Amino acid sequence: SDVCSSDLYDQRQETLAKLMSATVTGMMAGQWFGGLAVETLGWRSAFGLLSCLFLTASGLLYFKTTALRQAAVLNSEGSYWQAALGSLKLLSIPRVRWVLSVTAIEGALAFGTLAFVPSQLVQHLGLSASVAGGLMALYGIGGLVYSQLAKRWLGWLGERGLVQLGSSLVALGLLLLAWTHHMVLGGAGCLLAGLGFYMLHNTLQTQATQMVPEARGSAVTLFACMLFFGQSTGVLIAAQSVDRGWMDWTFSCAAAGMVVLGRVISPRVKAKPCSD
């Protein structure tokens, strides 16, 4: 990863950060709407409405990508099974295994706790579900701040600096959410966790685009798969602590894990941006 590729590697992180702006905006709206919908519509109606929105989005994507699908069929040289086996062969590359492993751990630590932040805010601060959802939107605002300043962050810190600072900010945010009982500090925890997570995640995402340049699409697909696998595993593990009243310690353990993860990842990425 210390060698710059010929396809403007350093601009890729900035481009991915801009794409992330739309994702973060949707997440912010979703966090607020989720709390509001549960209070006004009930959780069953809220899920039903979300299902309709997903069906609408999938339908639009299906019709908008018709030409791309037809071109893919014409250019295909093998079956879906052959393509899947080709993707699995990428796992024989050490760099791929390393990036996918740390991505799964990142997903487990960050998203495993993220799912329970609103309930943590409700229990610690006595907020309503809608207010907790609105406060949770600060997580997304942290991501937006990073996405708008990604080029400057990269220039100041380099990828190693982004990983180290990002993991530390997530840890600090989780500790605030675990032990604070003040609304301002809880909001600060959400903001710092969001800013730090996207510093770290955007760097890993950029690494994923370069780990197998000749099979970039398959590599990024595996990256997304491992992120969501880690996310679901983290939520499953963290959920065990809810009924036992261990969420404070679960957040604290996740914070410690993020610090360790940052120290593990940092030496394996570029120390500073390449010159254009």
Disulfide bonds with the S-S distance in Angstrom:
Cys4-Cys274 1.44
